[in-house]
Amino acid sequence: MKRNYKYLILFIFIFSYFIGFTQEETTLVKKMEPVPEFSFEKSPGKNQNISELKGKTVLITFFATWCGPCRQELPHIQSEIFNKYKNDSNFEILIFGREHNWEEVNKFKADNKFSMPFYPDPERKIYAKFAGQYIPRNFLISPEGKVIYSSIGFNEKDFKELKELIESQTKNK
């Protein structure tokens, strides 16, 4: 029995190390670096540049419709972040469907009864500026245009930290 505990502890240690290593190795934008320059389709045929959002706190989320952790996280983003800040002119949320087009993100949004905005990133062009792999991903951008938070996956501890940072950023305005 003691031997099994030793293996379990060893496995947990190695797994924890790998997860930390994975985030560091696959996250291309580090904290306090400027947000990468990109444009996205705000609506079909209408583009917006991330630089146009300077002065606002911006949450950028990457997801896929087939991703279990994404499906777990998105309802929390809707109820605990979007619903709270949707009328705050100093806050913007950008949720990108990695490898999804307008039809797919709109269907996913409707099927799940989300009211927050979703945008396509069909060729991973935006995602590739932030990360190499793994979703869901969150990046919080300060009004000055710096990355102040990033996460991979979904867990309550990280999500609480994200909410607290959004609160502190929006409160300062």
RANOR-V896839 format. One record per residue. RES is the residue in three letters. SS is DSSP state (helix for helix, strand for strand, loop for the rest). PHI is phi in degrees with one decimal (NA if undefined). OMEGA is omega in radians with two decimals (* if undefined). Layout:
# RANOR-V896839
res: <RES/RES>
ss: <SS/SS>
phi: <PHI/PHI>
omega: <OMEGA/OMEGA>
This chain:
# RANOR-V896839
res: <MET/LYS/ARG/ASN/TYR/LYS/TYR/LEU/ILE/LEU/PHE/ILE/PHE/ILE/PHE/SER/TYR/PHE/ILE/GLY/PHE/THR/GLN/GLU/GLU/THR/THR/LEU/VAL/LYS/LYS/MET/GLU/PRO/VAL/PRO/GLU/PHE/SER/PHE/GLU/LYS/SER/PRO/GLY/LYS/ASN/GLN/ASN/ILE/SER/GLU/LEU/LYS/GLY/LYS/THR/VAL/LEU/ILE/THR/PHE/PHE/ALA/THR/TRP/CYS/GLY/PRO/CYS/ARG/GLN/GLU/LEU/PRO/HIS/ILE/GLN/SER/GLU/ILE/PHE/ASN/LYS/TYR/LYS/ASN/ASP/SER/ASN/PHE/GLU/ILE/LEU/ILE/PHE/GLY/ARG/GLU/HIS/ASN/TRP/GLU/GLU/VAL/ASN/LYS/PHE/LYS/ALA/ASP/ASN/LYS/PHE/SER/MET/PRO/PHE/TYR/PRO/ASP/PRO/GLU/ARG/LYS/ILE/TYR/ALA/LYS/PHE/ALA/GLY/GLN/TYR/ILE/PRO/ARG/ASN/PHE/LEU/ILE/SER/PRO/GLU/GLY/LYS/VAL/ILE/TYR/SER/SER/ILE/GLY/PHE/ASN/GLU/LYS/ASP/PHE/LYS/GLU/LEU/LYS/GLU/LEU/ILE/GLU/SER/GLN/THR/LYS/ASN/LYS>
ss: <loop/helix/helix/helix/helix/helix/helix/helix/helix/helix/helix/helix/helix/helix/helix/helix/helix/helix/helix/helix/helix/helix/helix/helix/helix/helix/strand/loop/loop/loop/loop/loop/loop/strand/loop/loop/loop/loop/strand/strand/strand/strand/strand/loop/loop/strand/strand/strand/strand/helix/helix/helix/helix/loop/loop/loop/strand/strand/strand/strand/strand/strand/strand/loop/loop/loop/loop/helix/helix/helix/helix/helix/helix/helix/helix/helix/helix/helix/helix/helix/helix/helix/helix/helix/helix/loop/loop/loop/loop/loop/strand/strand/strand/strand/strand/strand/strand/strand/loop/loop/loop/helix/helix/helix/helix/helix/helix/helix/helix/helix/helix/loop/loop/loop/loop/loop/loop/strand/strand/strand/strand/loop/loop/loop/loop/loop/helix/helix/helix/helix/strand/loop/loop/loop/loop/loop/strand/strand/strand/strand/strand/loop/loop/loop/loop/strand/strand/strand/strand/strand/strand/strand/loop/loop/loop/helix/helix/helix/helix/helix/helix/helix/helix/helix/helix/helix/helix/helix/helix/helix/helix/loop/loop>
phi: <NA/-61.3/-63.7/-63.7/-63.5/-61.5/-67.6/-64.0/-63.4/-61.0/-60.8/-61.3/-62.0/-64.4/-62.0/-62.3/-61.9/-62.4/-62.3/-61.9/-63.9/-60.8/-60.9/-62.8/-76.7/-102.9/-92.6/-87.3/-108.4/-96.1/-57.5/74.1/-87.1/-65.1/-62.6/-61.9/-74.5/-160.2/-117.3/-144.1/-83.0/-70.8/-151.0/-52.2/87.3/-117.8/-98.5/-136.7/-102.2/-58.3/-63.3/-68.8/-98.1/-58.4/100.1/-115.4/-82.7/-125.4/-99.1/-109.8/-123.0/-112.6/-145.6/-138.2/-63.5/-89.8/-83.5/-58.9/-60.5/-64.6/-65.1/-76.4/-77.9/-57.1/-61.6/-68.7/-61.8/-61.0/-80.1/-101.9/-120.1/-59.1/-61.4/-75.5/-113.4/-61.0/-103.4/-88.7/-68.7/-98.4/-131.6/-136.7/-121.5/-123.1/-111.2/-105.0/-83.5/-67.6/66.7/-121.9/-100.7/-58.0/-58.9/-68.3/-68.9/-67.0/-64.4/-59.7/-60.0/-66.7/-60.6/-100.8/57.0/-85.8/-109.9/-74.4/-76.8/-124.0/-132.8/-83.7/-134.8/-63.2/-112.5/62.4/-66.7/-76.5/-53.2/-63.5/-80.2/-107.6/-153.3/-92.8/-163.9/81.0/-142.1/-69.8/-130.8/-126.6/-133.5/-105.2/-109.6/-74.8/-57.8/-82.2/88.6/-105.6/-73.7/-114.6/-160.4/-148.5/-149.8/-122.3/76.9/-134.3/-149.2/-61.1/-63.3/-64.3/-65.3/-63.6/-61.1/-60.3/-61.6/-65.2/-66.6/-61.1/-57.8/-66.9/-70.0/-79.0/-68.5/-73.8/-90.3>
omega: <3.13/-3.13/3.12/3.11/3.12/3.12/3.12/3.12/3.10/3.12/-3.14/3.13/-3.13/3.13/3.13/3.11/-3.12/3.13/3.10/3.12/-3.13/-3.14/-3.10/-3.06/-3.04/3.08/-3.05/-3.14/-3.10/3.11/3.12/3.00/3.08/3.07/3.12/3.11/3.05/3.01/3.12/3.11/3.14/2.98/-3.08/3.12/-3.12/-3.09/3.03/3.11/3.14/-3.13/3.10/-3.12/3.11/-3.05/3.11/2.94/-3.05/3.01/3.07/3.14/3.05/-3.11/2.95/-3.07/-3.09/-3.00/-3.13/3.12/3.09/3.13/3.07/-3.06/-3.01/3.08/3.08/3.09/3.12/-2.99/-3.01/3.14/-3.07/-3.11/-3.13/-3.00/-3.04/3.13/3.13/-3.09/3.13/-3.11/3.11/3.08/3.13/-3.13/-3.06/3.03/-3.11/-3.12/3.10/3.09/-3.12/-3.11/-3.11/-3.13/3.11/3.08/3.12/3.13/-3.13/-3.12/-3.10/3.08/3.06/3.04/3.13/-3.07/3.05/-3.13/3.13/2.96/-2.93/-3.10/3.14/-3.08/3.13/3.14/-3.09/3.08/-3.07/-2.99/3.09/-3.14/3.09/3.05/-0.08/3.10/3.04/3.04/3.08/-3.08/3.13/3.07/3.11/3.10/3.13/3.04/-3.11/-3.14/2.97/3.10/3.04/3.10/3.13/2.94/-3.03/-3.10/3.13/-3.12/3.09/3.11/3.11/3.14/3.13/3.11/3.09/3.12/-3.11/3.14/-3.09/3.12/-3.10/-3.09/*>
